[in-house]
Amino acid sequence: MSDWPDWFQEALCQRFYQLELSSEQQASNLPEDKNLFTQMDQFKMNQNEDIQHLLSEWEEAIGYQLSQDKQSMYMEGVKDGIRLILPVIHSTNIR
């Protein structure tokens, strides 16, 4: 990356640092998530079939929403990358 301007390298380092912090925060919540899923499964098993079916539909809806959120975050990351790289590409083409 020695051909890249200093400001570009610094911007990348800052972005990766932010992503690392976010990833660490999400990972720290994993045991809580597992506990929540265990409690939900236990709760579902104690319900009649109609309630179990409704809860399963609710879980599917939540799962779909989470996948949409992840897709949106991914696209924001792609846009971040494009916003970082385009000025460098344009400045390289001008030289």
Chimera marker file (.cmm) of the C-alpha trace (Angstrom):
<marker_set name="trace">
<marker id="1" x="0.000" y="0.000" z="0.000" r="1" g="1" b="0" radius="0.5"/>
<marker id="2" x="3.001" y="2.300" z="-0.189" r="1" g="1" b="0" radius="0.5"/>
<marker id="3" x="1.592" y="3.854" z="-3.389" r="1" g="1" b="0" radius="0.5"/>
<marker id="4" x="-1.494" y="5.073" z="-1.552" r="1" g="1" b="0" radius="0.5"/>
<marker id="5" x="-1.580" y="8.574" z="-0.024" r="1" g="1" b="0" radius="0.5"/>
<marker id="6" x="-1.113" y="8.840" z="3.749" r="1" g="1" b="0" radius="0.5"/>
<marker id="7" x="-4.645" y="10.184" z="4.261" r="1" g="1" b="0" radius="0.5"/>
<marker id="8" x="-6.061" y="7.144" z="2.458" r="1" g="1" b="0" radius="0.5"/>
<marker id="9" x="-4.093" y="4.697" z="4.574" r="1" g="1" b="0" radius="0.5"/>
<marker id="10" x="-5.179" y="6.530" z="7.737" r="1" g="1" b="0" radius="0.5"/>
<marker id="11" x="-8.832" y="6.470" z="6.607" r="1" g="1" b="0" radius="0.5"/>
<marker id="12" x="-8.641" y="2.712" z="6.024" r="1" g="1" b="0" radius="0.5"/>
<marker id="13" x="-7.013" y="2.127" z="9.404" r="1" g="1" b="0" radius="0.5"/>
<marker id="14" x="-9.718" y="4.148" z="11.144" r="1" g="1" b="0" radius="0.5"/>
<marker id="15" x="-12.493" y="2.308" z="9.299" r="1" g="1" b="0" radius="0.5"/>
<marker id="16" x="-11.019" y="-1.103" z="10.160" r="1" g="1" b="0" radius="0.5"/>
<marker id="17" x="-10.627" y="0.005" z="13.762" r="1" g="1" b="0" radius="0.5"/>
<marker id="18" x="-14.323" y="0.977" z="13.889" r="1" g="1" b="0" radius="0.5"/>
<marker id="19" x="-15.334" y="-2.349" z="12.349" r="1" g="1" b="0" radius="0.5"/>
<marker id="20" x="-13.153" y="-4.248" z="14.822" r="1" g="1" b="0" radius="0.5"/>
<marker id="21" x="-14.775" y="-2.465" z="17.780" r="1" g="1" b="0" radius="0.5"/>
<marker id="22" x="-18.229" y="-3.196" z="16.403" r="1" g="1" b="0" radius="0.5"/>
<marker id="23" x="-17.333" y="-6.848" z="15.866" r="1" g="1" b="0" radius="0.5"/>
<marker id="24" x="-15.989" y="-7.175" z="19.416" r="1" g="1" b="0" radius="0.5"/>
<marker id="25" x="-19.157" y="-5.647" z="20.850" r="1" g="1" b="0" radius="0.5"/>
<marker id="26" x="-21.314" y="-8.048" z="18.854" r="1" g="1" b="0" radius="0.5"/>
<marker id="27" x="-19.201" y="-11.034" z="19.924" r="1" g="1" b="0" radius="0.5"/>
<marker id="28" x="-19.540" y="-10.047" z="23.569" r="1" g="1" b="0" radius="0.5"/>
<marker id="29" x="-23.331" y="-10.436" z="23.247" r="1" g="1" b="0" radius="0.5"/>
<marker id="30" x="-23.199" y="-14.013" z="21.929" r="1" g="1" b="0" radius="0.5"/>
<marker id="31" x="-23.679" y="-15.815" z="25.286" r="1" g="1" b="0" radius="0.5"/>
<marker id="32" x="-26.703" y="-13.609" z="25.969" r="1" g="1" b="0" radius="0.5"/>
<marker id="33" x="-28.114" y="-14.474" z="22.539" r="1" g="1" b="0" radius="0.5"/>
<marker id="34" x="-27.679" y="-18.209" z="23.142" r="1" g="1" b="0" radius="0.5"/>
<marker id="35" x="-29.420" y="-17.889" z="26.509" r="1" g="1" b="0" radius="0.5"/>
<marker id="36" x="-32.282" y="-15.981" z="24.896" r="1" g="1" b="0" radius="0.5"/>
<marker id="37" x="-32.728" y="-18.652" z="22.206" r="1" g="1" b="0" radius="0.5"/>
<marker id="38" x="-32.711" y="-21.402" z="24.834" r="1" g="1" b="0" radius="0.5"/>
<marker id="39" x="-35.353" y="-19.580" z="26.858" r="1" g="1" b="0" radius="0.5"/>
<marker id="40" x="-37.454" y="-19.016" z="23.736" r="1" g="1" b="0" radius="0.5"/>
<marker id="41" x="-37.270" y="-22.718" z="22.811" r="1" g="1" b="0" radius="0.5"/>
<marker id="42" x="-38.313" y="-23.712" z="26.333" r="1" g="1" b="0" radius="0.5"/>
<marker id="43" x="-41.175" y="-21.221" z="26.228" r="1" g="1" b="0" radius="0.5"/>
<marker id="44" x="-42.349" y="-22.533" z="22.841" r="1" g="1" b="0" radius="0.5"/>
<marker id="45" x="-42.370" y="-26.127" z="24.041" r="1" g="1" b="0" radius="0.5"/>
<marker id="46" x="-44.743" y="-25.197" z="26.858" r="1" g="1" b="0" radius="0.5"/>
<marker id="47" x="-47.339" y="-23.733" z="24.478" r="1" g="1" b="0" radius="0.5"/>
<marker id="48" x="-50.106" y="-25.343" z="22.446" r="1" g="1" b="0" radius="0.5"/>
<marker id="49" x="-49.603" y="-25.995" z="18.722" r="1" g="1" b="0" radius="0.5"/>
<marker id="50" x="-51.318" y="-22.780" z="17.578" r="1" g="1" b="0" radius="0.5"/>
<marker id="51" x="-49.068" y="-20.628" z="19.758" r="1" g="1" b="0" radius="0.5"/>
<marker id="52" x="-46.014" y="-22.633" z="18.673" r="1" g="1" b="0" radius="0.5"/>
<marker id="53" x="-46.952" y="-21.994" z="15.035" r="1" g="1" b="0" radius="0.5"/>
<marker id="54" x="-47.373" y="-18.244" z="15.658" r="1" g="1" b="0" radius="0.5"/>
<marker id="55" x="-44.045" y="-18.089" z="17.481" r="1" g="1" b="0" radius="0.5"/>
<marker id="56" x="-42.341" y="-19.925" z="14.616" r="1" g="1" b="0" radius="0.5"/>
<marker id="57" x="-43.786" y="-17.424" z="12.131" r="1" g="1" b="0" radius="0.5"/>
<marker id="58" x="-42.588" y="-14.581" z="14.344" r="1" g="1" b="0" radius="0.5"/>
<marker id="59" x="-39.077" y="-16.096" z="14.458" r="1" g="1" b="0" radius="0.5"/>
<marker id="60" x="-39.060" y="-16.345" z="10.658" r="1" g="1" b="0" radius="0.5"/>
<marker id="61" x="-40.101" y="-12.689" z="10.351" r="1" g="1" b="0" radius="0.5"/>
<marker id="62" x="-37.386" y="-11.606" z="12.792" r="1" g="1" b="0" radius="0.5"/>
<marker id="63" x="-34.801" y="-13.724" z="10.942" r="1" g="1" b="0" radius="0.5"/>
<marker id="64" x="-35.800" y="-12.143" z="7.644" r="1" g="1" b="0" radius="0.5"/>
<marker id="65" x="-35.500" y="-8.657" z="9.132" r="1" g="1" b="0" radius="0.5"/>
<marker id="66" x="-32.059" y="-9.466" z="10.537" r="1" g="1" b="0" radius="0.5"/>
<marker id="67" x="-30.886" y="-10.713" z="7.137" r="1" g="1" b="0" radius="0.5"/>
<marker id="68" x="-32.170" y="-7.504" z="5.536" r="1" g="1" b="0" radius="0.5"/>
<marker id="69" x="-30.294" y="-5.457" z="8.141" r="1" g="1" b="0" radius="0.5"/>
<marker id="70" x="-27.092" y="-7.412" z="7.484" r="1" g="1" b="0" radius="0.5"/>
<marker id="71" x="-27.485" y="-6.937" z="3.749" r="1" g="1" b="0" radius="0.5"/>
<marker id="72" x="-27.957" y="-3.211" z="4.276" r="1" g="1" b="0" radius="0.5"/>
<marker id="73" x="-24.827" y="-3.030" z="6.449" r="1" g="1" b="0" radius="0.5"/>
<marker id="74" x="-22.871" y="-4.924" z="3.793" r="1" g="1" b="0" radius="0.5"/>
<marker id="75" x="-24.006" y="-2.499" z="1.100" r="1" g="1" b="0" radius="0.5"/>
<marker id="76" x="-23.008" y="0.445" z="3.299" r="1" g="1" b="0" radius="0.5"/>
<marker id="77" x="-19.558" y="-1.123" z="3.582" r="1" g="1" b="0" radius="0.5"/>
<marker id="78" x="-19.340" y="-1.446" z="-0.201" r="1" g="1" b="0" radius="0.5"/>
<marker id="79" x="-20.380" y="2.196" z="-0.571" r="1" g="1" b="0" radius="0.5"/>
<marker id="80" x="-17.756" y="3.199" z="2.024" r="1" g="1" b="0" radius="0.5"/>
<marker id="81" x="-15.120" y="1.399" z="-0.011" r="1" g="1" b="0" radius="0.5"/>
<marker id="82" x="-16.219" y="3.061" z="-3.223" r="1" g="1" b="0" radius="0.5"/>
<marker id="83" x="-16.202" y="6.506" z="-1.576" r="1" g="1" b="0" radius="0.5"/>
<marker id="84" x="-12.648" y="5.864" z="-0.371" r="1" g="1" b="0" radius="0.5"/>
<marker id="85" x="-11.252" y="4.470" z="-3.600" r="1" g="1" b="0" radius="0.5"/>
<marker id="86" x="-12.856" y="6.709" z="-6.248" r="1" g="1" b="0" radius="0.5"/>
<marker id="87" x="-10.936" y="9.891" z="-5.292" r="1" g="1" b="0" radius="0.5"/>
<marker id="88" x="-7.680" y="7.936" z="-5.386" r="1" g="1" b="0" radius="0.5"/>
<marker id="89" x="-8.484" y="6.442" z="-8.779" r="1" g="1" b="0" radius="0.5"/>
<marker id="90" x="-9.417" y="9.844" z="-10.180" r="1" g="1" b="0" radius="0.5"/>
<marker id="91" x="-6.266" y="11.491" z="-8.794" r="1" g="1" b="0" radius="0.5"/>
<marker id="92" x="-4.142" y="8.678" z="-10.268" r="1" g="1" b="0" radius="0.5"/>
<marker id="93" x="-5.739" y="9.095" z="-13.704" r="1" g="1" b="0" radius="0.5"/>
<marker id="94" x="-5.041" y="12.839" z="-13.699" r="1" g="1" b="0" radius="0.5"/>
<marker id="95" x="-1.284" y="12.384" z="-13.200" r="1" g="1" b="0" radius="0.5"/>
<link id1="1" id2="2" r="1" g="1" b="0" radius="0.2"/>
<link id1="2" id2="3" r="1" g="1" b="0" radius="0.2"/>
<link id1="3" id2="4" r="1" g="1" b="0" radius="0.2"/>
<link id1="4" id2="5" r="1" g="1" b="0" radius="0.2"/>
<link id1="5" id2="6" r="1" g="1" b="0" radius="0.2"/>
<link id1="6" id2="7" r="1" g="1" b="0" radius="0.2"/>
<link id1="7" id2="8" r="1" g="1" b="0" radius="0.2"/>
<link id1="8" id2="9" r="1" g="1" b="0" radius="0.2"/>
<link id1="9" id2="10" r="1" g="1" b="0" radius="0.2"/>
<link id1="10" id2="11" r="1" g="1" b="0" radius="0.2"/>
<link id1="11" id2="12" r="1" g="1" b="0" radius="0.2"/>
<link id1="12" id2="13" r="1" g="1" b="0" radius="0.2"/>
<link id1="13" id2="14" r="1" g="1" b="0" radius="0.2"/>
<link id1="14" id2="15" r="1" g="1" b="0" radius="0.2"/>
<link id1="15" id2="16" r="1" g="1" b="0" radius="0.2"/>
<link id1="16" id2="17" r="1" g="1" b="0" radius="0.2"/>
<link id1="17" id2="18" r="1" g="1" b="0" radius="0.2"/>
<link id1="18" id2="19" r="1" g="1" b="0" radius="0.2"/>
<link id1="19" id2="20" r="1" g="1" b="0" radius="0.2"/>
<link id1="20" id2="21" r="1" g="1" b="0" radius="0.2"/>
<link id1="21" id2="22" r="1" g="1" b="0" radius="0.2"/>
<link id1="22" id2="23" r="1" g="1" b="0" radius="0.2"/>
<link id1="23" id2="24" r="1" g="1" b="0" radius="0.2"/>
<link id1="24" id2="25" r="1" g="1" b="0" radius="0.2"/>
<link id1="25" id2="26" r="1" g="1" b="0" radius="0.2"/>
<link id1="26" id2="27" r="1" g="1" b="0" radius="0.2"/>
<link id1="27" id2="28" r="1" g="1" b="0" radius="0.2"/>
<link id1="28" id2="29" r="1" g="1" b="0" radius="0.2"/>
<link id1="29" id2="30" r="1" g="1" b="0" radius="0.2"/>
<link id1="30" id2="31" r="1" g="1" b="0" radius="0.2"/>
<link id1="31" id2="32" r="1" g="1" b="0" radius="0.2"/>
<link id1="32" id2="33" r="1" g="1" b="0" radius="0.2"/>
<link id1="33" id2="34" r="1" g="1" b="0" radius="0.2"/>
<link id1="34" id2="35" r="1" g="1" b="0" radius="0.2"/>
<link id1="35" id2="36" r="1" g="1" b="0" radius="0.2"/>
<link id1="36" id2="37" r="1" g="1" b="0" radius="0.2"/>
<link id1="37" id2="38" r="1" g="1" b="0" radius="0.2"/>
<link id1="38" id2="39" r="1" g="1" b="0" radius="0.2"/>
<link id1="39" id2="40" r="1" g="1" b="0" radius="0.2"/>
<link id1="40" id2="41" r="1" g="1" b="0" radius="0.2"/>
<link id1="41" id2="42" r="1" g="1" b="0" radius="0.2"/>
<link id1="42" id2="43" r="1" g="1" b="0" radius="0.2"/>
<link id1="43" id2="44" r="1" g="1" b="0" radius="0.2"/>
<link id1="44" id2="45" r="1" g="1" b="0" radius="0.2"/>
<link id1="45" id2="46" r="1" g="1" b="0" radius="0.2"/>
<link id1="46" id2="47" r="1" g="1" b="0" radius="0.2"/>
<link id1="47" id2="48" r="1" g="1" b="0" radius="0.2"/>
<link id1="48" id2="49" r="1" g="1" b="0" radius="0.2"/>
<link id1="49" id2="50" r="1" g="1" b="0" radius="0.2"/>
<link id1="50" id2="51" r="1" g="1" b="0" radius="0.2"/>
<link id1="51" id2="52" r="1" g="1" b="0" radius="0.2"/>
<link id1="52" id2="53" r="1" g="1" b="0" radius="0.2"/>
<link id1="53" id2="54" r="1" g="1" b="0" radius="0.2"/>
<link id1="54" id2="55" r="1" g="1" b="0" radius="0.2"/>
<link id1="55" id2="56" r="1" g="1" b="0" radius="0.2"/>
<link id1="56" id2="57" r="1" g="1" b="0" radius="0.2"/>
<link id1="57" id2="58" r="1" g="1" b="0" radius="0.2"/>
<link id1="58" id2="59" r="1" g="1" b="0" radius="0.2"/>
<link id1="59" id2="60" r="1" g="1" b="0" radius="0.2"/>
<link id1="60" id2="61" r="1" g="1" b="0" radius="0.2"/>
<link id1="61" id2="62" r="1" g="1" b="0" radius="0.2"/>
<link id1="62" id2="63" r="1" g="1" b="0" radius="0.2"/>
<link id1="63" id2="64" r="1" g="1" b="0" radius="0.2"/>
<link id1="64" id2="65" r="1" g="1" b="0" radius="0.2"/>
<link id1="65" id2="66" r="1" g="1" b="0" radius="0.2"/>
<link id1="66" id2="67" r="1" g="1" b="0" radius="0.2"/>
<link id1="67" id2="68" r="1" g="1" b="0" radius="0.2"/>
<link id1="68" id2="69" r="1" g="1" b="0" radius="0.2"/>
<link id1="69" id2="70" r="1" g="1" b="0" radius="0.2"/>
<link id1="70" id2="71" r="1" g="1" b="0" radius="0.2"/>
<link id1="71" id2="72" r="1" g="1" b="0" radius="0.2"/>
<link id1="72" id2="73" r="1" g="1" b="0" radius="0.2"/>
<link id1="73" id2="74" r="1" g="1" b="0" radius="0.2"/>
<link id1="74" id2="75" r="1" g="1" b="0" radius="0.2"/>
<link id1="75" id2="76" r="1" g="1" b="0" radius="0.2"/>
<link id1="76" id2="77" r="1" g="1" b="0" radius="0.2"/>
<link id1="77" id2="78" r="1" g="1" b="0" radius="0.2"/>
<link id1="78" id2="79" r="1" g="1" b="0" radius="0.2"/>
<link id1="79" id2="80" r="1" g="1" b="0" radius="0.2"/>
<link id1="80" id2="81" r="1" g="1" b="0" radius="0.2"/>
<link id1="81" id2="82" r="1" g="1" b="0" radius="0.2"/>
<link id1="82" id2="83" r="1" g="1" b="0" radius="0.2"/>
<link id1="83" id2="84" r="1" g="1" b="0" radius="0.2"/>
<link id1="84" id2="85" r="1" g="1" b="0" radius="0.2"/>
<link id1="85" id2="86" r="1" g="1" b="0" radius="0.2"/>
<link id1="86" id2="87" r="1" g="1" b="0" radius="0.2"/>
<link id1="87" id2="88" r="1" g="1" b="0" radius="0.2"/>
<link id1="88" id2="89" r="1" g="1" b="0" radius="0.2"/>
<link id1="89" id2="90" r="1" g="1" b="0" radius="0.2"/>
<link id1="90" id2="91" r="1" g="1" b="0" radius="0.2"/>
<link id1="91" id2="92" r="1" g="1" b="0" radius="0.2"/>
<link id1="92" id2="93" r="1" g="1" b="0" radius="0.2"/>
<link id1="93" id2="94" r="1" g="1" b="0" radius="0.2"/>
<link id1="94" id2="95" r="1" g="1" b="0" radius="0.2"/>
</marker_set>
